[in-house]
C-alpha cells in the first residue's frame, strides 16, 4: 500500500511537482476549452487561500460552497482546507429555505457562490444567518451594485493574496509549511445528506476517510494520472466530491467542467472521458433520448439500429466479460460496432470509457445491460455519504445486473438478523455534525454503520440489495411488496420518467406514473396530437392507453416470478405534474420522498383504492424563484386486468 | 402634455417632437412627442392598434413621418434608411420572430455582427491575417452574448427547430451583437410562459445595468412593464394619453379608460 500524505492540499502540492505540466482542470468558457495544469492550479489555490486568510478565514471556520461545477469552486476546497477551515458544499438548486437550514446548522462564516443567483438567494436569508460575514463569488455578471465589503469577487480575493505575496516573500513558504502540518485525522469536509426522510444531516469526513478511500478506489480500477473525467454532478453530493475532487487529487487525473448543465452531453462528447460516474437517472435519460432520436431516424437507420441492438443483446455482454463466444457472433458484433455501437458511443461521449459506474439508486437491469451490451464497461457500486462512497463495487468481468458487487478494498460487510446491511471501513464517517443522537443511531461504538438497506450476500460473494429496509412492505394477502423493484420495471419504458408504487397494507398494488416529457412530446408531435400543457398531455387518452400497455407488460414479468407474483399492478394514474425537488417531492439527488408523496397526494391514493374513475386534486407548487401557486386537476384513474399466475408459482410462494 | 418626466440630469438620447404618421387617410400616429433618456428602460404601451409598432418603425427609420422632427443624440435626423439607423446604434427585435431559420444560433448572432466587420467580403473569404483576427474578436463577442443569454446548449442548432421562447432569446442576442446604444424590443415576451417571462425580464434588466444599453420596449403584460420600465408612454388610437413613471401611468384615469373601455 502506498504511504498516504496528510491532507488533500498536500496532494495538490505533490501534483504541482510530480505532474506540473499535466492538465489538471478544463473548463469550457465562451465556447473554448480552457486548461490549467497542476502547477497553475496550485498557484491559483495558493493565492486564493492566502487572500481568504486575509479576509479573516481561520481554523475551524465553516465555509459554504454554492454553485455548479466551476474550476474556481473546486479550487475553493483546497484553499479553505489549507487554512484548516472546513468547506460545506450545498446543493445549488436548493430553495432559500433549504439553504438556510444548512448554513445555519453549519454556522457558516463565509460562503463561496458561483453567481448572482446564488448570492441573491443568500442575501435574501442573511437576516436569519447571523454567522455569515461575507460572500465570495465567481461570476461577476450583475454584481456591480453589491456592498463590496460583504460581497467579494474570487479574483479580488486572489489579488489580495497576490498583494500579500508581493509584500511578504516568506508567506508562500509559511503557507506550504502549514499545508504540510495539516493532520490526517482532522475533519476536512461536511457533506449534508439530502435525506429522503427528515432534515438533512451533516456528515463529517476526515482527511483520512477521503484519502484512504480514494487510494483504494483508484487501485481497484487501476486509475492513474492519465484519466479524463467530466464533473457535472452536484458538488454537495459525495459522489462528485470523491470522484471529481479527492480521487482526482490522489491519482492526479484531470477533471473537465462543462459549459453549463444543459451542454453536458455535447461537452462529454468533446472530452470523451475515460472514467465516468452517473446516477441511474442519467443513464435512463440518455437511453430515452437515444430511443426518441431513433424514432425520428430514417427507415434504414432504424432497421440497422434495432437489428444490431438485438445482436448486442445476444453477445455484447459476453464479449465484454471476455467469455467464449462463437466466431460468427463475434464477427456480427464487430459489424454492429462499426455501424451502430461505435457511432452511438461517440454520440454519448463514451467511446473512451474504461470504467463507468452507476450508483445512488438501483438501476433497471434492462437499462444496465443495454449499455454493457454496447461494450461500455458500466458497473454498479453501492455506497453512502457515511462511507465516503465505496461500500461494494463490481470487479471487472464479474458483473450481474442484480448485484452491487463485492466489498471494496478494506471494507468489512455483515448482514444483521433482520436483513440490514452493515459495514466497517477506513471511509466510515466521524459522525453527524451537531447531532450525536443520530450518530449513535447509525454508527456502533466499534465502527460498524447501519445502511438502512435490506440485502443479502449471494453464493458468489456479491451483495444484493432488495430495497430500503423500511420500504419493503406486505400486501394484505401476505405477498411481498418491493416498491423500488416494481418502479424500476416501469421506468425502463422511455416515456416513463418516474413511478411511485403503493401497496403496503393494501389489497393490491397501484402506481403513480410521471410521463417523460421529452419522449411523450416527441411522440405527440409525430402523431399530430395537440396539447397546451404538461397536464393536458399527461391526461391524454392515448397516453393512458400506452401506459396501460406498459403496466400489462410489467404485470406479465411480475407474474412469472414467484416472490413478487402477487405484487401485480391493478390500478394506476398519470400524475398531472412532474414530481419536483422544489416541491419537496424528490430529494436534491432526485430520489422520491415516499412519505411526503404519500401525505401530499393522500386523496389520489385513496381514490386508487376505491371504485372512482377520476379524482379532483389541488396541489401547491413552488416556482423556481420560491413563489408558490396552485395546480388544479382532475386526474383519471385506470384499472388493469391482472395476469394469471401459474399454479406451480403460487405453490412456490 | 400630461406629466413632465423627471429628467434626472440624464442626457436625452432620442426625442420625437410632434410626430405624425399617416397611411393615406389613416393616421397611425398623430402629433406625438416624447423622449428616451440615456440608460433608461422606456416602455411603450397601449391597446391593440394604438400605434406602438408604428412608433418603433418610425424610430428605426422604417417609416417616415409626414410631420414632426426626430432628434438623435442632439442632432436632427433626416429621412433615413433602417440600415443607417442600425449603423448609428439602434437595434431591434420583432413582434414575430424574424431569424434565419435554417442557420444556427451562433450564425444568426454572428450575422448581427456584420455591421462591426470592417474587412470586405474578399478578405473574409480568404480568412487570413487581419480578417481572421477580426473574426476571432467578433466571435468572442458573440460567445459573450451566448454566455450572457445562457444559450450555449443551442449554439450549433438551427434556430427553426428551437422552441419559441428560445428563438426570442436568440433574436435578442442578434440585436445585442450590434452593441446598440438603443435597443427596440417589440413584445419581447409575447407568447411566453411565466418562467420564460421571468428569464427574459432578468436578461433585459441585466442588459440595461451591465452594458448600460438604453431600451425601449413594447409590452402587453402590465406586470412586466411595471417591474421593468423606468418610464412608460401610453398610446391610444395614435395619440399619447399618458407619460410618466409606471405608478403615475397606472393611476391615470385616461389609461384605465383606454384599457378597460368607457361606458358610452
Interface residues (C-beta under 8 A of the other chain):
Chain A: X29 X30 X31 X32 X141 X142 X144 X145 X259 X260 X262 X263 X266 X623 X624 X625
Chain B: X139 X140 X143 X144 X146 X147 X148 X150 X152 X153 X155 X194 X195 X198 X206 X209 X210
